[in-house]
Amino acid sequence: MRRRPRKDSNLPLLEHVLALRKVLIISAYAIVIGSIIGWFFSDLVFAYLARPVTLLQDIKFITTTPMEPMLVKVKVSMFIGVCLALPVLMWQIWSFVLPALKQNERKYLYIIVPSSVLLFLGGAALCFYVVLPIGIKFLIYAGLGGVQSTPFLTKTSYLGFILTFLLTFGLVFQLPIVLLILIRIGILSPQILAKKRRWAILTIVIMAVVISPTPDLVTQLLMAGPMYLLYEISIWLGYLVARNRDKELAVK
């Protein structure tokens, strides 16, 4: 009799789904635990996040619904939870994105994950301390025109605005990690990145226009500048990564 074919052809896909499920579950637990801790510090954190606005004159926060203060507190608690869980999240994400690492190459995760966390926090810090004060002042006062008025901001809209900025800059600052990984596995080379600088500048400007949370030119330039600097840093670090890779291949 003819044997029936085995039904394990989709096993790799199933393994990826199970791996993704594990990543999501662990990440969710980490965020929930961090959010519970963050609940007790949410008022202080929101007061600090509001400094780019509270330091300006004649601008006040308002609430428009009875639920708004509680929703803001919950969102800030979740933001703190994500920040506290960031090392766990980065470990889970990069472990899932780089499943092909051999056992002796897993050591690179101990470099990638801390670097990724530091770059994310660095991007968020640059956004909060440099970009936001300039951007908010420009957006608020440039639109007042000749008619005198008092700007009011709702807590919910401001929180959504600032969190979008912080997340965008944090993700943009992952560019060196992505480029160095592509160099390490041989898809890219630092020589190619150096030759394609003109195209890189054009691509970075387009990306800044597309992913910038606001349409103003000031914010887009403040985002494109650090992105290009990270691109240049990636080229020079790429030479070190490529040299180390070539040495390992020569030994084998």
Disulfide bonds with the S-S distance in Angstrom:
none
